[in-house]
Amino acid sequence: MEHGGNIFAAAVAFGGSPEDYLDFSSNVNPLGPPVGVLEKISSALPYLSRYPDPEYRDLCWAVADYLGVKQDWLFPGNGTAELIYLLVCALGLRRVLIVEPTFSEYARAVEAHGGQVKRVFLAAPEFEPRAELIRTQLDGVEALFICHPNNPTGKVWPAEELALLVEETGKRGVLLIVDEAFIDFLTPEEIKSLSAKKFLGRFRHLILLYSLTKFFGLAGLRIGFLIASPEILARLKRVAPPWRVNLLAQLAGVEAVKDHAYQTLTRELVSKEKAFLERELGRLPGFEVLPGQANFLLVRVEGTGKTAGEWTASLARRRILVRDASNFLGLDPYYIRVAVRKREDNLRLLAACKEVGKEYGL
Ligand SMILES: Cc1ncc(COP(=O)(O)O)c(C=O)c1O
């Protein structure tokens, strides 16, 4: 499977119905959407025959306020994934640099539009992002994609490394595209010091990708943003279709970012459960957990003598989905990625892993 969260394909491959699967393969808030979002959506159902606001006014005001960026720097889309394709198309990006292992859609979008991808591979097992590794690779490149925190490693760019990268790409006239789809899982203090948001305005070659689907549990509804200077956004507007964010999603976005209690609860839950999972998974024979800063864990299973594919299939037969991460470029066949969920779910995962381990004679 190309991405996590495909409970539909799992049901076809391993039986049962999609709802039977406990999904650790997509990195979405285990609390589900904020309650206010569900109420808002229910009350809006009688209005489904209306077109949504094609200017996304309320949504952009609310999200601009939440992120502390200017409203006219926001460009909404039907999830960040859509915006990656739109960006590549609108700016005609033909030669890009990608830091692997990372989310596969940057490369797919560029190649789908006839462009070429150059890659830098970060070294296992640390996968530490360093500006030095990248600055030597920028010749002839129009844009650099980085993912922050990175999927699948959970690694964040240290503030000083990111600052170096921003300056270096700016000097060379290379666009810097920073995907912050998972940034909200950091603490507000970490976001303040680490997010590339603080460079917007001063560095106009910077483009941010931001998503409401992960942190706000709205993956099925689809809401993402591209954040860039109005000059860059004007180029996107020329090719973008209208009504990219539907009526329900626009209302949901406004409600979601207002709910501060939900945001705090999410951070508390994920932090506590991540520590729990990290510790307990690390105790399983042959498992090695690689620390990261997002709401998921990259786990090396080589010590079990079985591949990620074998683990994924054995768990799926028990109706538990984890992400076989072996199709991330730069990872060998021994990595799985596990999302942090609520305690009862995490206990089910651990019990299933122990059962599979016994089956494997561990
Ligand atoms: C790093 C990263 N960026 C973007 C996306 C796409 O997010 P969205 O749901 O907003 O399209 C994903 C989805 O897995 C992702 O991992």
The ligand as an SDF file (V2000), in Angstrom:
LIG
                    3D

 16 16  0  0  0  0  0  0  0  0999 V2000
    4.1040   14.7110    5.5100 C   0  0  0  0  0  0  0  0  0  0  0  0
    2.7360   14.7060    4.9440 C   0  0  0  0  0  0  0  0  0  0  0  0
    2.3050   15.7740    4.2710 N   0  0  0  0  0  0  0  0  0  0  0  0
    1.0670   15.8160    3.7450 C   0  0  0  0  0  0  0  0  0  0  0  0
    0.2150   14.7380    3.8610 C   0  0  0  0  0  0  0  0  0  0  0  0
   -1.1310   14.8410    3.2570 C   0  0  0  0  0  0  0  0  0  0  0  0
   -1.9820   15.4360    4.1780 O   0  0  0  0  0  0  0  0  0  0  0  0
   -3.4530   15.8610    3.8240 P   0  0  0  0  0  0  0  0  0  0  0  0
   -4.3610   14.9170    4.5340 O   0  0  0  0  0  0  0  0  0  0  0  0
   -3.5630   17.2730    4.3170 O   0  0  0  0  0  0  0  0  0  0  0  0
   -3.5980   15.7800    2.3350 O   0  0  0  0  0  0  0  0  0  0  0  0
    0.6170   13.6020    4.5470 C   0  0  0  0  0  0  0  0  0  0  0  0
   -0.2800   12.4520    4.6840 C   0  0  0  0  0  0  0  0  0  0  0  0
    0.0720   11.4140    5.1490 O   0  0  0  0  0  0  0  0  0  0  0  0
    1.9190   13.5820    5.0960 C   0  0  0  0  0  0  0  0  0  0  0  0
    2.3690   12.5230    5.7570 O   0  0  0  0  0  0  0  0  0  0  0  0
  1  2  1  0
  2  3  1  0
  2 15  2  0
  3  4  2  0
  4  5  1  0
  5  6  1  0
  5 12  2  0
  6  7  1  0
  7  8  1  0
  8  9  2  0
  8 10  1  0
  8 11  1  0
 12 13  1  0
 12 15  1  0
 13 14  2  0
 15 16  1  0
M  END
$$$$
